[in-house]
Amino acid sequence: MCGAPHIDDLGYLSYDARNADLLFQVVSRRYEPRSLVLTTNLAFRDWPSIFPNSACTTALIDRVIHHASVITIKGKIYRLREAKIDAEEQVTGKAAKPRGKGRTSR
């Protein structure tokens, strides 16, 4: 288990100035001494669209990527696939397809 905090779906919602400042403080405090895990579907070039201050956005990106291992995952969206399976099960009344490894029908 990883002891690093996880910030999931960064960019799902826009940040007002106060919340952007708080996120910046979290990232800044963990910047050199500790790890942090971020997930997002936005490229770094799109981050200014969710943060109100371009200077803060630039500093945030700088701290995030300085010692980072950036992993880009491309492929089909898991949640979309699950939603389609669930919809098919509701229509047919039976399990449509086996779910992924270790998954069972709901």
Summary of the structure (lengths in Angstrom):
residues: 106
radius of gyration: 18.3
end to end distance: 26.3
largest distance: 53.5
contacts: 202
relative contact order: 0.13
helix: 45%
strand: 8%
